[in-house]
Structures are given as C-alpha cells and as structure tokens.
C-alpha cells in the first residue's frame, strides 16, 4: 500500500467566503455534503460514482472552524489505524483524537508529529 495523502480538510471562520475564494482561485467545486449539517466537499478533480478521484489529485472537505487552533489537516492512507496509532506514539508523536469511525467509509485518528505538526491517518473500510 502507498501511504499517500488521500484527503484534506480546510477549517474556516466564514465557510461561504472561503468557498468562493477557492472556487474563483482554482475552479474547485465545493458543495454541501449530503447528510451533514456543517461539512462541504471539495473537488479538485472530478470523481466517479463512488466519489473517488478520476485522475491525479486529492479531494477534500471544508468545515466551520471548531476552535481558534483548528488547523488545515491532511489524511494519510494506512492499513490499520490501530497499528499506526501505536507506531505514532512509539516514534515520538502523539495521538490527539483516538480512532473514530466514519460509517460505511472507514476509520481515522488525529495526531501530532514530534514537532507538533497536525495530521490524520485514514483506514478504508474493506468491502
């Protein structure tokens, strides 16, 4: 498995202002996510029927900032969130949000690297 960035999230004080900014700047398609109250999906590249990018690129999301320290987050694909949470801690990082499920999609956890940089890990649900 390639451990590549598979998703990103941009927090915003004013989601509509930031949505317009990225749409006009890069032409990104940003629409409210179905079934979520405060989450917008960002398409930097077109997607197939399952929501997977059709070409090179990474799609993401945007949400209202949860707190003043809420940072841009990138998600790295891993085989097992449980195994990688252990590995993060062993290597001097810190898991700050433990494993959580995204129903019918997979699991994620949030971490800090040894320098305090924020990132997340993502395990896809096997179908």
C-alpha positions as CSV (number, residue, x, y, z in Angstrom):
1,X,0.0,0.0,0.0
2,X,1.2,3.5,-0.8
3,X,0.9,5.8,2.3
4,X,-0.2,8.8,0.4
5,X,-2.4,11.8,1.2
6,X,-5.9,10.8,0.3
7,X,-8.0,13.7,1.8
8,X,-7.6,17.2,3.2
9,X,-9.7,19.5,5.3
10,X,-9.8,23.3,5.5
11,X,-11.3,24.9,8.5
12,X,-13.0,28.3,8.0
13,X,-14.4,31.1,10.2
14,X,-16.6,32.1,7.2
15,X,-17.2,29.0,5.1
16,X,-19.0,30.8,2.3
17,X,-16.2,33.4,1.9
18,X,-13.6,30.7,1.7
19,X,-15.7,28.5,-0.6
20,X,-16.0,31.4,-3.0
21,X,-12.2,32.2,-2.7
22,X,-11.1,28.7,-3.6
23,X,-13.8,28.3,-6.3
24,X,-12.7,31.5,-8.0
25,X,-9.0,31.0,-7.5
26,X,-8.7,27.3,-8.6
27,X,-12.1,26.5,-10.0
28,X,-12.7,23.9,-7.2
29,X,-16.2,22.6,-7.0
30,X,-17.3,23.0,-3.3
31,X,-20.8,21.8,-2.3
32,X,-22.5,21.0,0.9
33,X,-22.1,17.3,1.8
34,X,-25.3,15.3,1.8
35,X,-26.4,14.2,5.2
36,X,-24.0,16.6,7.1
37,X,-25.0,19.9,8.5
38,X,-21.7,21.7,8.5
39,X,-19.4,20.0,6.0
40,X,-18.7,20.8,2.4
41,X,-17.0,18.5,-0.1
42,X,-14.1,20.0,-2.2
43,X,-13.5,18.5,-5.7
44,X,-10.1,19.5,-7.0
45,X,-10.5,16.7,-9.6
46,X,-13.7,15.0,-11.0
47,X,-15.0,11.9,-9.1
48,X,-16.6,8.6,-10.2
49,X,-19.9,7.2,-8.9
50,X,-18.1,6.1,-5.6
51,X,-16.6,9.5,-5.0
52,X,-13.1,8.5,-5.9
53,X,-10.9,10.9,-8.0
54,X,-10.9,10.1,-11.7
55,X,-7.4,11.4,-12.2
56,X,-4.4,12.6,-10.4
57,X,-5.2,14.8,-7.4
58,X,-6.7,14.8,-3.9
59,X,-10.2,16.0,-3.0
60,X,-11.1,17.2,0.5
61,X,-13.6,19.0,2.7
62,X,-14.3,22.3,4.4
63,X,-16.0,22.9,7.7
64,X,-16.7,25.7,10.2
65,X,-13.6,26.2,12.4
66,X,-14.1,24.2,15.7
67,X,-11.8,26.5,17.7
68,X,-9.2,29.1,17.1
69,X,-6.4,26.5,16.9
70,X,-8.3,24.4,14.3
71,X,-5.7,23.7,11.6
72,X,-5.6,22.5,8.0
73,X,-5.4,18.7,8.1
74,X,-4.2,16.1,5.6
75,X,-5.1,12.4,5.8
76,X,-2.6,9.7,5.0
77,X,-3.9,6.2,3.9
78,X,-2.8,3.4,6.3
79,X,-3.5,-0.3,6.5
80,X,-4.6,-0.1,10.2
81,X,-5.5,3.0,12.3
82,X,-4.9,0.9,15.4
83,X,-1.4,-0.2,14.3
84,X,-0.4,3.3,13.2
85,X,-1.6,4.9,16.4
86,X,0.8,2.7,18.3
87,X,3.6,3.5,15.8
88,X,3.0,7.2,16.1
89,X,3.4,7.1,19.8
90,X,6.5,4.8,19.6
91,X,8.2,7.3,17.2
92,X,7.6,10.3,19.5
93,X,4.3,11.6,18.1
94,X,1.1,11.9,19.9
95,X,-2.4,10.7,19.1
96,X,-4.8,13.6,20.0
97,X,-8.1,12.1,18.7
98,X,-8.3,8.3,19.0
99,X,-9.7,6.1,16.3
100,X,-13.2,7.1,15.2
101,X,-15.5,5.5,12.6
102,X,-17.0,7.3,9.6
103,X,-19.9,5.0,8.9
104,X,-19.7,2.9,5.7
105,X,-16.4,4.6,4.8
106,X,-13.6,3.8,7.3
107,X,-11.8,4.9,10.4
108,X,-9.5,7.8,11.3
109,X,-7.4,9.3,14.1
110,X,-5.7,12.7,14.6
111,X,-2.1,13.0,15.6
112,X,0.8,15.4,16.1
113,X,4.3,14.6,14.8
114,X,7.3,15.2,17.2
115,X,7.5,18.8,16.0
116,X,3.8,19.4,16.8
117,X,2.5,19.3,13.2
118,X,-1.0,18.2,12.9
119,X,-2.1,15.3,10.6
120,X,-4.6,12.4,10.4
121,X,-4.5,8.8,9.4
122,X,-7.2,7.0,7.4
123,X,-8.1,3.4,7.0
124,X,-10.6,2.5,4.3
125,X,-13.4,0.1,5.2
126,X,-12.9,-3.2,3.3
127,X,-15.9,-4.1,1.2
